[in-house]
Amino acid sequence: MGMKFQIKDKGVVITMPAKIDDVAEGIDKTSQTPAGSNLFTINEYSPLLTDLDKSQFHTLTAKLLSKRARPDILLVVNFITTRVQNPTDDDQSKLTRVLKYLKGT
């Protein structure tokens, strides 16, 4: 599954560097949190993504679903999955934010 386990004095640290590198390819910046305060806000005026961007949005969202070992992103991923049928630029920003968070962890 691509997991690495490190046993430390205070417990076990589990990481998935290869999986995160795969899903966050091309992301350079990082974020301290997986979502902003606007996570559940749906901007009705945000433009829909192009067919190619929509396909990439769907693919990345599916890859994040396979990261069930990361409960810290579960809420964000659950919300983003509700947006895969008609994702907007605003939804893309939310997806990018969680990818930046993963890159920084």
Phi and psi restraints in degrees (range 20) as a CNS / XPLOR table:
assign (resid 1 and name C) (resid 2 and name N)
       (resid 2 and name CA) (resid 2 and name C) 1.0 81.3 20.0 2
assign (resid 2 and name N) (resid 2 and name CA)
       (resid 2 and name C) (resid 3 and name N) 1.0 17.1 20.0 2
assign (resid 2 and name C) (resid 3 and name N)
       (resid 3 and name CA) (resid 3 and name C) 1.0 -90.4 20.0 2
assign (resid 3 and name N) (resid 3 and name CA)
       (resid 3 and name C) (resid 4 and name N) 1.0 143.6 20.0 2
assign (resid 3 and name C) (resid 4 and name N)
       (resid 4 and name CA) (resid 4 and name C) 1.0 -118.2 20.0 2
assign (resid 4 and name N) (resid 4 and name CA)
       (resid 4 and name C) (resid 5 and name N) 1.0 134.0 20.0 2
assign (resid 4 and name C) (resid 5 and name N)
       (resid 5 and name CA) (resid 5 and name C) 1.0 -111.9 20.0 2
assign (resid 5 and name N) (resid 5 and name CA)
       (resid 5 and name C) (resid 6 and name N) 1.0 130.1 20.0 2
assign (resid 5 and name C) (resid 6 and name N)
       (resid 6 and name CA) (resid 6 and name C) 1.0 -120.6 20.0 2
assign (resid 6 and name N) (resid 6 and name CA)
       (resid 6 and name C) (resid 7 and name N) 1.0 121.3 20.0 2
assign (resid 6 and name C) (resid 7 and name N)
       (resid 7 and name CA) (resid 7 and name C) 1.0 -90.6 20.0 2
assign (resid 7 and name N) (resid 7 and name CA)
       (resid 7 and name C) (resid 8 and name N) 1.0 123.0 20.0 2
assign (resid 7 and name C) (resid 8 and name N)
       (resid 8 and name CA) (resid 8 and name C) 1.0 -122.6 20.0 2
assign (resid 8 and name N) (resid 8 and name CA)
       (resid 8 and name C) (resid 9 and name N) 1.0 171.5 20.0 2
assign (resid 8 and name C) (resid 9 and name N)
       (resid 9 and name CA) (resid 9 and name C) 1.0 -57.6 20.0 2
assign (resid 9 and name N) (resid 9 and name CA)
       (resid 9 and name C) (resid 10 and name N) 1.0 -36.1 20.0 2
assign (resid 9 and name C) (resid 10 and name N)
       (resid 10 and name CA) (resid 10 and name C) 1.0 -100.4 20.0 2
assign (resid 10 and name N) (resid 10 and name CA)
       (resid 10 and name C) (resid 11 and name N) 1.0 13.4 20.0 2
assign (resid 10 and name C) (resid 11 and name N)
       (resid 11 and name CA) (resid 11 and name C) 1.0 140.1 20.0 2
assign (resid 11 and name N) (resid 11 and name CA)
       (resid 11 and name C) (resid 12 and name N) 1.0 -159.2 20.0 2
assign (resid 11 and name C) (resid 12 and name N)
       (resid 12 and name CA) (resid 12 and name C) 1.0 -114.6 20.0 2
assign (resid 12 and name N) (resid 12 and name CA)
       (resid 12 and name C) (resid 13 and name N) 1.0 136.1 20.0 2
assign (resid 12 and name C) (resid 13 and name N)
       (resid 13 and name CA) (resid 13 and name C) 1.0 -108.5 20.0 2
assign (resid 13 and name N) (resid 13 and name CA)
       (resid 13 and name C) (resid 14 and name N) 1.0 124.8 20.0 2
assign (resid 13 and name C) (resid 14 and name N)
       (resid 14 and name CA) (resid 14 and name C) 1.0 -110.7 20.0 2
assign (resid 14 and name N) (resid 14 and name CA)
       (resid 14 and name C) (resid 15 and name N) 1.0 127.1 20.0 2
assign (resid 14 and name C) (resid 15 and name N)
       (resid 15 and name CA) (resid 15 and name C) 1.0 -127.7 20.0 2
assign (resid 15 and name N) (resid 15 and name CA)
       (resid 15 and name C) (resid 16 and name N) 1.0 159.9 20.0 2
assign (resid 15 and name C) (resid 16 and name N)
       (resid 16 and name CA) (resid 16 and name C) 1.0 -136.3 20.0 2
assign (resid 16 and name N) (resid 16 and name CA)
       (resid 16 and name C) (resid 17 and name N) 1.0 61.1 20.0 2
assign (resid 16 and name C) (resid 17 and name N)
       (resid 17 and name CA) (resid 17 and name C) 1.0 -60.4 20.0 2
assign (resid 17 and name N) (resid 17 and name CA)
       (resid 17 and name C) (resid 18 and name N) 1.0 -39.8 20.0 2
assign (resid 17 and name C) (resid 18 and name N)
       (resid 18 and name CA) (resid 18 and name C) 1.0 -66.9 20.0 2
assign (resid 18 and name N) (resid 18 and name CA)
       (resid 18 and name C) (resid 19 and name N) 1.0 -40.9 20.0 2
assign (resid 18 and name C) (resid 19 and name N)
       (resid 19 and name CA) (resid 19 and name C) 1.0 -65.9 20.0 2
assign (resid 19 and name N) (resid 19 and name CA)
       (resid 19 and name C) (resid 20 and name N) 1.0 -42.1 20.0 2
assign (resid 19 and name C) (resid 20 and name N)
       (resid 20 and name CA) (resid 20 and name C) 1.0 -67.3 20.0 2
assign (resid 20 and name N) (resid 20 and name CA)
       (resid 20 and name C) (resid 21 and name N) 1.0 -41.3 20.0 2
assign (resid 20 and name C) (resid 21 and name N)
       (resid 21 and name CA) (resid 21 and name C) 1.0 -60.5 20.0 2
assign (resid 21 and name N) (resid 21 and name CA)
       (resid 21 and name C) (resid 22 and name N) 1.0 -37.4 20.0 2
assign (resid 21 and name C) (resid 22 and name N)
       (resid 22 and name CA) (resid 22 and name C) 1.0 -65.2 20.0 2
assign (resid 22 and name N) (resid 22 and name CA)
       (resid 22 and name C) (resid 23 and name N) 1.0 -49.9 20.0 2
assign (resid 22 and name C) (resid 23 and name N)
       (resid 23 and name CA) (resid 23 and name C) 1.0 -75.7 20.0 2
assign (resid 23 and name N) (resid 23 and name CA)
       (resid 23 and name C) (resid 24 and name N) 1.0 -28.7 20.0 2
assign (resid 23 and name C) (resid 24 and name N)
       (resid 24 and name CA) (resid 24 and name C) 1.0 -103.1 20.0 2
assign (resid 24 and name N) (resid 24 and name CA)
       (resid 24 and name C) (resid 25 and name N) 1.0 25.5 20.0 2
assign (resid 24 and name C) (resid 25 and name N)
       (resid 25 and name CA) (resid 25 and name C) 1.0 -60.4 20.0 2
assign (resid 25 and name N) (resid 25 and name CA)
       (resid 25 and name C) (resid 26 and name N) 1.0 132.0 20.0 2
assign (resid 25 and name C) (resid 26 and name N)
       (resid 26 and name CA) (resid 26 and name C) 1.0 88.0 20.0 2
assign (resid 26 and name N) (resid 26 and name CA)
       (resid 26 and name C) (resid 27 and name N) 1.0 -5.2 20.0 2
assign (resid 26 and name C) (resid 27 and name N)
       (resid 27 and name CA) (resid 27 and name C) 1.0 -89.2 20.0 2
assign (resid 27 and name N) (resid 27 and name CA)
       (resid 27 and name C) (resid 28 and name N) 1.0 122.4 20.0 2
assign (resid 27 and name C) (resid 28 and name N)
       (resid 28 and name CA) (resid 28 and name C) 1.0 -102.6 20.0 2
assign (resid 28 and name N) (resid 28 and name CA)
       (resid 28 and name C) (resid 29 and name N) 1.0 -37.0 20.0 2
assign (resid 28 and name C) (resid 29 and name N)
       (resid 29 and name CA) (resid 29 and name C) 1.0 -86.9 20.0 2
assign (resid 29 and name N) (resid 29 and name CA)
       (resid 29 and name C) (resid 30 and name N) 1.0 167.9 20.0 2
assign (resid 29 and name C) (resid 30 and name N)
       (resid 30 and name CA) (resid 30 and name C) 1.0 -125.6 20.0 2
assign (resid 30 and name N) (resid 30 and name CA)
       (resid 30 and name C) (resid 31 and name N) 1.0 167.0 20.0 2
assign (resid 30 and name C) (resid 31 and name N)
       (resid 31 and name CA) (resid 31 and name C) 1.0 -134.5 20.0 2
assign (resid 31 and name N) (resid 31 and name CA)
       (resid 31 and name C) (resid 32 and name N) 1.0 146.6 20.0 2
assign (resid 31 and name C) (resid 32 and name N)
       (resid 32 and name CA) (resid 32 and name C) 1.0 -77.5 20.0 2
assign (resid 32 and name N) (resid 32 and name CA)
       (resid 32 and name C) (resid 33 and name N) 1.0 -24.0 20.0 2
assign (resid 32 and name C) (resid 33 and name N)
       (resid 33 and name CA) (resid 33 and name C) 1.0 -131.9 20.0 2
assign (resid 33 and name N) (resid 33 and name CA)
       (resid 33 and name C) (resid 34 and name N) 1.0 154.2 20.0 2
assign (resid 33 and name C) (resid 34 and name N)
       (resid 34 and name CA) (resid 34 and name C) 1.0 -75.4 20.0 2
assign (resid 34 and name N) (resid 34 and name CA)
       (resid 34 and name C) (resid 35 and name N) 1.0 -17.6 20.0 2
assign (resid 34 and name C) (resid 35 and name N)
       (resid 35 and name CA) (resid 35 and name C) 1.0 -149.7 20.0 2
assign (resid 35 and name N) (resid 35 and name CA)
       (resid 35 and name C) (resid 36 and name N) 1.0 155.7 20.0 2
assign (resid 35 and name C) (resid 36 and name N)
       (resid 36 and name CA) (resid 36 and name C) 1.0 -94.7 20.0 2
assign (resid 36 and name N) (resid 36 and name CA)
       (resid 36 and name C) (resid 37 and name N) 1.0 -179.0 20.0 2
assign (resid 36 and name C) (resid 37 and name N)
       (resid 37 and name CA) (resid 37 and name C) 1.0 -70.1 20.0 2
assign (resid 37 and name N) (resid 37 and name CA)
       (resid 37 and name C) (resid 38 and name N) 1.0 -11.6 20.0 2
assign (resid 37 and name C) (resid 38 and name N)
       (resid 38 and name CA) (resid 38 and name C) 1.0 -95.9 20.0 2
assign (resid 38 and name N) (resid 38 and name CA)
       (resid 38 and name C) (resid 39 and name N) 1.0 14.9 20.0 2
assign (resid 38 and name C) (resid 39 and name N)
       (resid 39 and name CA) (resid 39 and name C) 1.0 -51.8 20.0 2
assign (resid 39 and name N) (resid 39 and name CA)
       (resid 39 and name C) (resid 40 and name N) 1.0 -48.0 20.0 2
assign (resid 39 and name C) (resid 40 and name N)
       (resid 40 and name CA) (resid 40 and name C) 1.0 -90.4 20.0 2
assign (resid 40 and name N) (resid 40 and name CA)
       (resid 40 and name C) (resid 41 and name N) 1.0 3.9 20.0 2
assign (resid 40 and name C) (resid 41 and name N)
       (resid 41 and name CA) (resid 41 and name C) 1.0 -85.9 20.0 2
assign (resid 41 and name N) (resid 41 and name CA)
       (resid 41 and name C) (resid 42 and name N) 1.0 125.6 20.0 2
assign (resid 41 and name C) (resid 42 and name N)
       (resid 42 and name CA) (resid 42 and name C) 1.0 -105.3 20.0 2
assign (resid 42 and name N) (resid 42 and name CA)
       (resid 42 and name C) (resid 43 and name N) 1.0 115.7 20.0 2
assign (resid 42 and name C) (resid 43 and name N)
       (resid 43 and name CA) (resid 43 and name C) 1.0 -85.3 20.0 2
assign (resid 43 and name N) (resid 43 and name CA)
       (resid 43 and name C) (resid 44 and name N) 1.0 104.7 20.0 2
assign (resid 43 and name C) (resid 44 and name N)
       (resid 44 and name CA) (resid 44 and name C) 1.0 -67.6 20.0 2
assign (resid 44 and name N) (resid 44 and name CA)
       (resid 44 and name C) (resid 45 and name N) 1.0 -17.9 20.0 2
assign (resid 44 and name C) (resid 45 and name N)
       (resid 45 and name CA) (resid 45 and name C) 1.0 -96.5 20.0 2
assign (resid 45 and name N) (resid 45 and name CA)
       (resid 45 and name C) (resid 46 and name N) 1.0 -2.9 20.0 2
assign (resid 45 and name C) (resid 46 and name N)
       (resid 46 and name CA) (resid 46 and name C) 1.0 -71.1 20.0 2
assign (resid 46 and name N) (resid 46 and name CA)
       (resid 46 and name C) (resid 47 and name N) 1.0 133.7 20.0 2
assign (resid 46 and name C) (resid 47 and name N)
       (resid 47 and name CA) (resid 47 and name C) 1.0 -65.3 20.0 2
assign (resid 47 and name N) (resid 47 and name CA)
       (resid 47 and name C) (resid 48 and name N) 1.0 146.1 20.0 2
assign (resid 47 and name C) (resid 48 and name N)
       (resid 48 and name CA) (resid 48 and name C) 1.0 -69.2 20.0 2
assign (resid 48 and name N) (resid 48 and name CA)
       (resid 48 and name C) (resid 49 and name N) 1.0 150.6 20.0 2
assign (resid 48 and name C) (resid 49 and name N)
       (resid 49 and name CA) (resid 49 and name C) 1.0 -72.7 20.0 2
assign (resid 49 and name N) (resid 49 and name CA)
       (resid 49 and name C) (resid 50 and name N) 1.0 155.2 20.0 2
assign (resid 49 and name C) (resid 50 and name N)
       (resid 50 and name CA) (resid 50 and name C) 1.0 -67.8 20.0 2
assign (resid 50 and name N) (resid 50 and name CA)
       (resid 50 and name C) (resid 51 and name N) 1.0 166.9 20.0 2
assign (resid 50 and name C) (resid 51 and name N)
       (resid 51 and name CA) (resid 51 and name C) 1.0 -58.9 20.0 2
assign (resid 51 and name N) (resid 51 and name CA)
       (resid 51 and name C) (resid 52 and name N) 1.0 -40.7 20.0 2
assign (resid 51 and name C) (resid 52 and name N)
       (resid 52 and name CA) (resid 52 and name C) 1.0 -66.0 20.0 2
assign (resid 52 and name N) (resid 52 and name CA)
       (resid 52 and name C) (resid 53 and name N) 1.0 -46.4 20.0 2
assign (resid 52 and name C) (resid 53 and name N)
       (resid 53 and name CA) (resid 53 and name C) 1.0 -64.8 20.0 2
assign (resid 53 and name N) (resid 53 and name CA)
       (resid 53 and name C) (resid 54 and name N) 1.0 -36.2 20.0 2
assign (resid 53 and name C) (resid 54 and name N)
       (resid 54 and name CA) (resid 54 and name C) 1.0 -62.7 20.0 2
assign (resid 54 and name N) (resid 54 and name CA)
       (resid 54 and name C) (resid 55 and name N) 1.0 -41.7 20.0 2
assign (resid 54 and name C) (resid 55 and name N)
       (resid 55 and name CA) (resid 55 and name C) 1.0 -64.0 20.0 2
assign (resid 55 and name N) (resid 55 and name CA)
       (resid 55 and name C) (resid 56 and name N) 1.0 -43.2 20.0 2
assign (resid 55 and name C) (resid 56 and name N)
       (resid 56 and name CA) (resid 56 and name C) 1.0 -65.4 20.0 2
assign (resid 56 and name N) (resid 56 and name CA)
       (resid 56 and name C) (resid 57 and name N) 1.0 -39.8 20.0 2
assign (resid 56 and name C) (resid 57 and name N)
       (resid 57 and name CA) (resid 57 and name C) 1.0 -58.7 20.0 2
assign (resid 57 and name N) (resid 57 and name CA)
       (resid 57 and name C) (resid 58 and name N) 1.0 -46.9 20.0 2
assign (resid 57 and name C) (resid 58 and name N)
       (resid 58 and name CA) (resid 58 and name C) 1.0 -63.3 20.0 2
assign (resid 58 and name N) (resid 58 and name CA)
       (resid 58 and name C) (resid 59 and name N) 1.0 -42.7 20.0 2
assign (resid 58 and name C) (resid 59 and name N)
       (resid 59 and name CA) (resid 59 and name C) 1.0 -63.1 20.0 2
assign (resid 59 and name N) (resid 59 and name CA)
       (resid 59 and name C) (resid 60 and name N) 1.0 -47.4 20.0 2
assign (resid 59 and name C) (resid 60 and name N)
       (resid 60 and name CA) (resid 60 and name C) 1.0 -64.5 20.0 2
assign (resid 60 and name N) (resid 60 and name CA)
       (resid 60 and name C) (resid 61 and name N) 1.0 -39.1 20.0 2
assign (resid 60 and name C) (resid 61 and name N)
       (resid 61 and name CA) (resid 61 and name C) 1.0 -63.0 20.0 2
assign (resid 61 and name N) (resid 61 and name CA)
       (resid 61 and name C) (resid 62 and name N) 1.0 -41.9 20.0 2
assign (resid 61 and name C) (resid 62 and name N)
       (resid 62 and name CA) (resid 62 and name C) 1.0 -63.2 20.0 2
assign (resid 62 and name N) (resid 62 and name CA)
       (resid 62 and name C) (resid 63 and name N) 1.0 -39.5 20.0 2
assign (resid 62 and name C) (resid 63 and name N)
       (resid 63 and name CA) (resid 63 and name C) 1.0 -64.4 20.0 2
assign (resid 63 and name N) (resid 63 and name CA)
       (resid 63 and name C) (resid 64 and name N) 1.0 -37.4 20.0 2
assign (resid 63 and name C) (resid 64 and name N)
       (resid 64 and name CA) (resid 64 and name C) 1.0 -67.3 20.0 2
assign (resid 64 and name N) (resid 64 and name CA)
       (resid 64 and name C) (resid 65 and name N) 1.0 -31.1 20.0 2
assign (resid 64 and name C) (resid 65 and name N)
       (resid 65 and name CA) (resid 65 and name C) 1.0 -62.2 20.0 2
assign (resid 65 and name N) (resid 65 and name CA)
       (resid 65 and name C) (resid 66 and name N) 1.0 -29.3 20.0 2
assign (resid 65 and name C) (resid 66 and name N)
       (resid 66 and name CA) (resid 66 and name C) 1.0 -77.3 20.0 2
assign (resid 66 and name N) (resid 66 and name CA)
       (resid 66 and name C) (resid 67 and name N) 1.0 -3.8 20.0 2
assign (resid 66 and name C) (resid 67 and name N)
       (resid 67 and name CA) (resid 67 and name C) 1.0 -94.4 20.0 2
assign (resid 67 and name N) (resid 67 and name CA)
       (resid 67 and name C) (resid 68 and name N) 1.0 40.9 20.0 2
assign (resid 67 and name C) (resid 68 and name N)
       (resid 68 and name CA) (resid 68 and name C) 1.0 -61.0 20.0 2
assign (resid 68 and name N) (resid 68 and name CA)
       (resid 68 and name C) (resid 69 and name N) 1.0 -11.1 20.0 2
assign (resid 68 and name C) (resid 69 and name N)
       (resid 69 and name CA) (resid 69 and name C) 1.0 -78.2 20.0 2
assign (resid 69 and name N) (resid 69 and name CA)
       (resid 69 and name C) (resid 70 and name N) 1.0 0.6 20.0 2
assign (resid 69 and name C) (resid 70 and name N)
       (resid 70 and name CA) (resid 70 and name C) 1.0 -114.7 20.0 2
assign (resid 70 and name N) (resid 70 and name CA)
       (resid 70 and name C) (resid 71 and name N) 1.0 81.4 20.0 2
assign (resid 70 and name C) (resid 71 and name N)
       (resid 71 and name CA) (resid 71 and name C) 1.0 -64.0 20.0 2
assign (resid 71 and name N) (resid 71 and name CA)
       (resid 71 and name C) (resid 72 and name N) 1.0 -18.1 20.0 2
assign (resid 71 and name C) (resid 72 and name N)
       (resid 72 and name CA) (resid 72 and name C) 1.0 -70.3 20.0 2
assign (resid 72 and name N) (resid 72 and name CA)
       (resid 72 and name C) (resid 73 and name N) 1.0 -17.7 20.0 2
assign (resid 72 and name C) (resid 73 and name N)
       (resid 73 and name CA) (resid 73 and name C) 1.0 -110.1 20.0 2
assign (resid 73 and name N) (resid 73 and name CA)
       (resid 73 and name C) (resid 74 and name N) 1.0 1.4 20.0 2
assign (resid 73 and name C) (resid 74 and name N)
       (resid 74 and name CA) (resid 74 and name C) 1.0 -58.1 20.0 2
assign (resid 74 and name N) (resid 74 and name CA)
       (resid 74 and name C) (resid 75 and name N) 1.0 -45.9 20.0 2
assign (resid 74 and name C) (resid 75 and name N)
       (resid 75 and name CA) (resid 75 and name C) 1.0 -62.1 20.0 2
assign (resid 75 and name N) (resid 75 and name CA)
       (resid 75 and name C) (resid 76 and name N) 1.0 -45.3 20.0 2
assign (resid 75 and name C) (resid 76 and name N)
       (resid 76 and name CA) (resid 76 and name C) 1.0 -63.3 20.0 2
assign (resid 76 and name N) (resid 76 and name CA)
       (resid 76 and name C) (resid 77 and name N) 1.0 -46.9 20.0 2
assign (resid 76 and name C) (resid 77 and name N)
       (resid 77 and name CA) (resid 77 and name C) 1.0 -63.5 20.0 2
assign (resid 77 and name N) (resid 77 and name CA)
       (resid 77 and name C) (resid 78 and name N) 1.0 -41.2 20.0 2
assign (resid 77 and name C) (resid 78 and name N)
       (resid 78 and name CA) (resid 78 and name C) 1.0 -59.5 20.0 2
assign (resid 78 and name N) (resid 78 and name CA)
       (resid 78 and name C) (resid 79 and name N) 1.0 -42.2 20.0 2
assign (resid 78 and name C) (resid 79 and name N)
       (resid 79 and name CA) (resid 79 and name C) 1.0 -67.6 20.0 2
assign (resid 79 and name N) (resid 79 and name CA)
       (resid 79 and name C) (resid 80 and name N) 1.0 -45.1 20.0 2
assign (resid 79 and name C) (resid 80 and name N)
       (resid 80 and name CA) (resid 80 and name C) 1.0 -61.3 20.0 2
assign (resid 80 and name N) (resid 80 and name CA)
       (resid 80 and name C) (resid 81 and name N) 1.0 -33.5 20.0 2
assign (resid 80 and name C) (resid 81 and name N)
       (resid 81 and name CA) (resid 81 and name C) 1.0 -63.5 20.0 2
assign (resid 81 and name N) (resid 81 and name CA)
       (resid 81 and name C) (resid 82 and name N) 1.0 -24.2 20.0 2
assign (resid 81 and name C) (resid 82 and name N)
       (resid 82 and name CA) (resid 82 and name C) 1.0 -76.3 20.0 2
assign (resid 82 and name N) (resid 82 and name CA)
       (resid 82 and name C) (resid 83 and name N) 1.0 -9.3 20.0 2
assign (resid 82 and name C) (resid 83 and name N)
       (resid 83 and name CA) (resid 83 and name C) 1.0 -108.4 20.0 2
assign (resid 83 and name N) (resid 83 and name CA)
       (resid 83 and name C) (resid 84 and name N) 1.0 2.5 20.0 2
assign (resid 83 and name C) (resid 84 and name N)
       (resid 84 and name CA) (resid 84 and name C) 1.0 -70.2 20.0 2
assign (resid 84 and name N) (resid 84 and name CA)
       (resid 84 and name C) (resid 85 and name N) 1.0 -22.0 20.0 2
assign (resid 84 and name C) (resid 85 and name N)
       (resid 85 and name CA) (resid 85 and name C) 1.0 -70.6 20.0 2
assign (resid 85 and name N) (resid 85 and name CA)
       (resid 85 and name C) (resid 86 and name N) 1.0 -41.1 20.0 2
assign (resid 85 and name C) (resid 86 and name N)
       (resid 86 and name CA) (resid 86 and name C) 1.0 -138.6 20.0 2
assign (resid 86 and name N) (resid 86 and name CA)
       (resid 86 and name C) (resid 87 and name N) 1.0 63.6 20.0 2
assign (resid 86 and name C) (resid 87 and name N)
       (resid 87 and name CA) (resid 87 and name C) 1.0 -70.1 20.0 2
assign (resid 87 and name N) (resid 87 and name CA)
       (resid 87 and name C) (resid 88 and name N) 1.0 148.3 20.0 2
assign (resid 87 and name C) (resid 88 and name N)
       (resid 88 and name CA) (resid 88 and name C) 1.0 -115.2 20.0 2
assign (resid 88 and name N) (resid 88 and name CA)
       (resid 88 and name C) (resid 89 and name N) 1.0 175.4 20.0 2
assign (resid 88 and name C) (resid 89 and name N)
       (resid 89 and name CA) (resid 89 and name C) 1.0 -58.4 20.0 2
assign (resid 89 and name N) (resid 89 and name CA)
       (resid 89 and name C) (resid 90 and name N) 1.0 -37.5 20.0 2
assign (resid 89 and name C) (resid 90 and name N)
       (resid 90 and name CA) (resid 90 and name C) 1.0 -64.2 20.0 2
assign (resid 90 and name N) (resid 90 and name CA)
       (resid 90 and name C) (resid 91 and name N) 1.0 -41.7 20.0 2
assign (resid 90 and name C) (resid 91 and name N)
       (resid 91 and name CA) (resid 91 and name C) 1.0 -64.3 20.0 2
assign (resid 91 and name N) (resid 91 and name CA)
       (resid 91 and name C) (resid 92 and name N) 1.0 -38.1 20.0 2
assign (resid 91 and name C) (resid 92 and name N)
       (resid 92 and name CA) (resid 92 and name C) 1.0 -60.8 20.0 2
assign (resid 92 and name N) (resid 92 and name CA)
       (resid 92 and name C) (resid 93 and name N) 1.0 -39.5 20.0 2
assign (resid 92 and name C) (resid 93 and name N)
       (resid 93 and name CA) (resid 93 and name C) 1.0 -62.7 20.0 2
assign (resid 93 and name N) (resid 93 and name CA)
       (resid 93 and name C) (resid 94 and name N) 1.0 -38.9 20.0 2
assign (resid 93 and name C) (resid 94 and name N)
       (resid 94 and name CA) (resid 94 and name C) 1.0 -67.9 20.0 2
assign (resid 94 and name N) (resid 94 and name CA)
       (resid 94 and name C) (resid 95 and name N) 1.0 -39.2 20.0 2
assign (resid 94 and name C) (resid 95 and name N)
       (resid 95 and name CA) (resid 95 and name C) 1.0 -65.5 20.0 2
assign (resid 95 and name N) (resid 95 and name CA)
       (resid 95 and name C) (resid 96 and name N) 1.0 -43.4 20.0 2
assign (resid 95 and name C) (resid 96 and name N)
       (resid 96 and name CA) (resid 96 and name C) 1.0 -61.7 20.0 2
assign (resid 96 and name N) (resid 96 and name CA)
       (resid 96 and name C) (resid 97 and name N) 1.0 -37.4 20.0 2
assign (resid 96 and name C) (resid 97 and name N)
       (resid 97 and name CA) (resid 97 and name C) 1.0 -61.8 20.0 2
assign (resid 97 and name N) (resid 97 and name CA)
       (resid 97 and name C) (resid 98 and name N) 1.0 -44.4 20.0 2
assign (resid 97 and name C) (resid 98 and name N)
       (resid 98 and name CA) (resid 98 and name C) 1.0 -67.8 20.0 2
assign (resid 98 and name N) (resid 98 and name CA)
       (resid 98 and name C) (resid 99 and name N) 1.0 -32.9 20.0 2
assign (resid 98 and name C) (resid 99 and name N)
       (resid 99 and name CA) (resid 99 and name C) 1.0 -67.6 20.0 2
assign (resid 99 and name N) (resid 99 and name CA)
       (resid 99 and name C) (resid 100 and name N) 1.0 -38.2 20.0 2
assign (resid 99 and name C) (resid 100 and name N)
       (resid 100 and name CA) (resid 100 and name C) 1.0 -64.3 20.0 2
assign (resid 100 and name N) (resid 100 and name CA)
       (resid 100 and name C) (resid 101 and name N) 1.0 -38.7 20.0 2
assign (resid 100 and name C) (resid 101 and name N)
       (resid 101 and name CA) (resid 101 and name C) 1.0 -62.5 20.0 2
assign (resid 101 and name N) (resid 101 and name CA)
       (resid 101 and name C) (resid 102 and name N) 1.0 -47.0 20.0 2
assign (resid 101 and name C) (resid 102 and name N)
       (resid 102 and name CA) (resid 102 and name C) 1.0 -61.0 20.0 2
assign (resid 102 and name N) (resid 102 and name CA)
       (resid 102 and name C) (resid 103 and name N) 1.0 -40.7 20.0 2
assign (resid 102 and name C) (resid 103 and name N)
       (resid 103 and name CA) (resid 103 and name C) 1.0 -61.4 20.0 2
assign (resid 103 and name N) (resid 103 and name CA)
       (resid 103 and name C) (resid 104 and name N) 1.0 -34.4 20.0 2
assign (resid 103 and name C) (resid 104 and name N)
       (resid 104 and name CA) (resid 104 and name C) 1.0 -85.3 20.0 2
assign (resid 104 and name N) (resid 104 and name CA)
       (resid 104 and name C) (resid 105 and name N) 1.0 -5.0 20.0 2
